[in-house]
């Protein structure tokens, strides 16, 4: 299946699947979406110092990366497992700009 790296409205990137006309993240912003959905309305709802997360549909790894960054700020221990049926390639990962944000 063909995948293209595209830029979203917040300047971050996501993967687009032309065959399905589907994106891995919101066209309005991959990082914005991850922070709103995964961090603000998920991760931040827990006060424990150790949290286990299972993500079905690991995608680009953005949620895991943002969770890691947030956990270092909050001093939390994260046990993170991500499952992905169609992992992105090393070249695709290099094409994402998440570390520039």
KAGIJO-V787197 format. One line per field, one symbol per residue. ss: DSSP state (A for helix, B for strand, O for the rest). phi: phi as a letter, one per 40 degrees, with the letter a starting at -180 (. if undefined). psi: psi as a letter, one per 40 degrees, with the letter a starting at -180 (. if undefined). A space follows every 50 residues. Layout:
# KAGIJO-V787197
ss = ???
phi = ???
psi = ???
This chain:
# KAGIJO-V787197
ss = OOOBBBBOOOOOBBBBBOOOOBBOOOOOOAAAAAAAAAAAOOAAAOOOOB BBBBBBOOOOOAAAAAAAAAAAAAOOBBBBBBBOOOOOOAAAAAAOOAAA O
phi = .cbbcbccccgcbabbbddbfbbcbccciccdccccccccbbdccbbccb bbbbbcgcfcgccccccddcccccgbcbbbbbbacbdcccccccccbccc c
psi = hhiihihideeiiihhgddefiidiieehdddddddddcdecdeeheieh ihhhhhgdbeeddddddddddddefihhhhhhhhdgiiidddddeifdee .
